[in-house]
Amino acid sequence: MAPCPHGPVSPCPRPHVPTSPCHHIPVTTSPCHPVPTSSCPHVLMSPPPHPHVHVRVPAGPCPHSHNPDVPMSVSPHPYVPMSPCPHVSTSPHPHVPRFQRPHVTLSPGVPTYPPSSLCSRDHFGARQGPSLGSAPPRGSPERRVPPARPAMGGLLQALVGVSEKAAELARLCRREEPLFQLLVAEKTGPDRNRRFLQDFKTLADVLIQEVIKHDLGKEFPELQGHIHGEESNEFRDVQGGTVAVRVCATREDTVALLLSVLGPEQAAAELLADAVHRDVVLGDVTLAGAEPGVSPRDLAVWIDPIDSTNEYIGGREDVPPVDGIAPAGLCSALVLVGAFDRLSGRPVLGVINEPFFRRDPETRRWQGRYHWDVAHGDTRLCSLSPPDPHPVPRVVLSRAEGAAVRGALGPLCGGRLHFAAGAGYKMLCVILGLADAYVLSEGTTFAWDACAPHAILRALGGGVVALEGALRARREGRAGDPPELVYNRPAEGAGGAERWANRGGLVAYLHPQHLEAVLGALATVPGL
C-alpha cells in the first residue's frame, strides 16, 4: 500500500469512530449511521471496532486491480463493515464470508473462503445437506441462497433451541432410572389411584410443552398467548386437588411444584427441574444467517412436545426399517415446533427434532439431530436439500388406513405400500425422500402434528393439502392448486382438541407430479 501523497494522517477525535485516513479529503457520512467514514480509496482502513458501524462504498473502478473495469465491493450485510477494496481488507464478522470475485486476483496473504452452507446438524456435527435459497419455479430442485436479511431477533434460533431442550428432556426420561421407572411402569392394584404414576408419560409431554412456551414467551413477549400445544397443563396433585404444571422462576420452585404432582419422587423432580432450567447453547453458526423477514408479532406457534407418544413409551429399538422407513419404534418419536402466520394461517417456520436419531457407539447414549426451514414470501431456506423422486412412487400410510385407499394406491406404487407410526414421522419420511407422499384419509391428525413438517415441505417445493377439499375441487373441474392446510381456523361446531383436527384427511408431498398421481388414484374411491 502506497503512503498518502497529501500529508500525515489526522488523529482520531473519537475512540469508537473511524476517521478519514487522509486529512486533505473530506469525509463522507454513513447512510445508516451518523458516523464519519473514510472516502480516500488509496489508504487501507482498519475495520471499525464499533459493532454497529459499517462502511458503504459506492461502486466504482478499483485502484488496486489490474483491470480498471472491476467495480469496488458494496457490503451485502447491513451490519458488517466491509473493505472499500476487496483486495486489501476483509470482514471481521464471523458469520459473513470474506468478499471475493471470481475474476479478481486478490492481494497476497488475504485468505478466501467458499460460500457458507446452511446445514442440518446432528450432535456429531455432521452436515446433512447444503443450503437452499430463493424458490425456483414449482417442482424444480434448484435453490440459491438469497442475500442476507436483517435478523428478526433470533426467532428461528430460538425455535431450534427450545426443540433441543425438549429433546434432551425426552432423552432424560428414558435415560435416568428414577424417571424411566415412572415412564414405563404399568401400575395396578393399590397404585391405580396414584395419577402421577399412571400418567407420567403425560406429565413428560406437558412439561416439555410448558418449557417451550415459557422459553419462547420470555424471549419474545409478543408471542405470549399465541403459543399453542396438544396438552392441557392441569394435573391432579397428590392430595386430589388440581395444579397447573409450569416453569417457575427458580429451580427450587419448579422442584416444589413437581413434587406436588410426583409426591415422594424427590430424585425425579430434581432431575426434571435441572433440565428445565439448564440453558441450551447451539453450536450451529450457520443458523444465524437464516432469519425470515417477518416479525414475531405476526406469528403464532404450534407445539407437539412428543409426537408418537406410544412409540416413545414402548421404546423399541429393534424394528428393522423397510426401504429406510421404520414401521415403528423409538426413532419415530419427534419434537415438532412450527410457526404460522396469524392472518393467513400458512406455516412459515418449522423445526423437526429427532431426539433418538442414533446411539453414540462409545457411550451408548442417544444422540439427536434437527431440521429447520424458512418459508415466507419469496424466501425458501431449508437445512436439507430436496431429494430426487423415485421412479415408482413410494407412499407411506398408517396401518389403520382403510382397504379402499390401500387398493387404490397399490397399483400406483407397483403393489408395494409402506407403513409407519406417527404423523410427524411419516411426513419426515417425505421430507427426507424416503417416501414421495403420505396419505391419510381420516381426520385423525391435528394442527400440532402437521404445522412444522408442512413448513419444511413448503421450503422444499412441496406441501400438505386437505384431501377432502382437493378431491372435491378435482371432481368439480376447478383449476388451480388444491387447498392446503392452514393453522389458524378451528373447525366449526367442534369442541376440545377436535377443533384443531385436520378434518377430511391430508396428503403430504414433495413433488407436484406425485400429488397429481395420488389424487388421480384416490378420486376413484367412493366416499372420499
C-alpha angles and dihedrals in degrees: 000000000000120000117255110267093210101069143273123340115262118245118255110254093193124046096217100039126083112232132205110280089213118054092197094064121069117244125239128223121241109246092221101041130029093240126121114243134187122273098180108109095194102064126068113241121206112233109267113259094219108098095216098049122093136171122236112197120193117235116264143126114309112237092207099054126091087223112067090198094065107106125224118254125260118206111256091194114069096209100042124086112233132193118260085224123040090214101060112035140029139209115270092201110112095216099049122075119231114267115266138171120196093222097049126085107224123221116267114270096026107116122212132204134207117252113285117255126213111225145182106243132201122197092271089064093246117157112233100189147338128271126276127210142174112008116256123208111309114284096018115125095209118108133175129195110247124221114287116271129211109274116255096217097290096288095153091047089050092053090051091045095054090046089055092051090048091050091051090051090051091051092045092057090057097039105048115070098221089055097037093056091053091046099054103026117121102210124204138161116019092002094061093093095050095098096190091060093049094044106032088121087060091048089053090051093047095046092051090048093050092048090055092047092048097047096044094043092049093051095039110031090180088069094056109117090020100076110097133185144180099251136066111231096218117110135176110248126220092268092055096257128114128265128183110227110224143142110270128210094259137029091244092054091049090051090052093049093049091049089058086065100030097044111198096003095111095156092051093049093050094048091052094045091050091054093045093055097040116109119235118221116197117212093194103109092174090069092068094073096050102079120141123234092243132103121236088233088070095052141073129194137228119200130195101184096193115005114200093026095178091058089047092054094043091050097196113177099172100073108121115222122240111219087341094308116116109219090207142335144097094306090071092063106102141172111230124194118172132173122205136187109264093215103043099024092225117142112250108171129025136183123187114188121193104201093181102043096134143331124256103249092221105038096027088222119140117258125199141202135199140211127204142179147186117217107169127135108318093339118107115174126161138167089228134062117237108260123229118257120253117249089235110037118249116214123190120206142177114259087237092062114125126258093243093059092045090050093051095048098041097079091046089056097045091259093299119111126176128220133201142162125250127035092236092051093049090052089047088056088058091046092052093046095246087120133020097215142008115212127193119172097188131070094243099121126077140210092266091055096053110030100082097040090045091056092052092047089052090053090053095050099265135087148185117268129197101249099208093048093044092053092046091052090048094051091047091051095240114164126222135054117327116253115276127212117269127198107211101067120082115208113264117248094012129116137205118357091346089074087074100040117128092239119204095025132265146244119217112197142165105197120046093222090062092050089052092049093048094048090048091054095045094047087074093059112100114232098021 
